[in-house]
Amino acid sequence: MKIFTIGFLSLFVTAALTAQTFAEVKVLHAREGRNAK
C-alpha cells in the first residue's frame, strides 16, 4: 500500500508540474504573438 501511495503522489506532482509548465508556455506564446504584431 505504501508503494502505491508514493506512486500516486509522484504521479500527482508530475501532473501538476506539467500543467504549470504548459500554462507558462501558453503565456509565453501569447506574449510573443503580441510582440510580433
C-alpha positions in Angstrom: 0.0 0.0 0.0 2.9 2.4 0.8 4.4 1.9 -2.7 1.0 2.6 -4.3 0.7 5.9 -2.3 4.2 7.0 -3.2 3.5 6.2 -6.9 0.2 8.1 -6.8 1.9 11.1 -5.1 4.7 11.2 -7.7 2.2 10.9 -10.5 0.1 13.8 -9.0 3.3 16.0 -8.7 4.3 15.2 -12.2 0.8 16.2 -13.5 0.9 19.4 -11.5 4.3 20.4 -12.9 3.3 19.5 -16.4 0.1 21.7 -16.1 2.2 24.6 -14.7 4.8 24.3 -17.5 2.0 24.1 -20.1 0.4 27.3 -18.7 3.7 29.1 -18.6 4.4 28.1 -22.2 1.0 29.3 -23.2 1.6 32.7 -21.6 5.0 33.0 -23.3 3.4 32.2 -26.7 0.7 34.7 -26.1 3.3 37.4 -25.3 5.4 36.5 -28.4 2.2 36.7 -30.5 1.5 40.2 -29.2 5.1 41.4 -29.7 5.1 40.0 -33.3 2.1 42.2 -34.2 
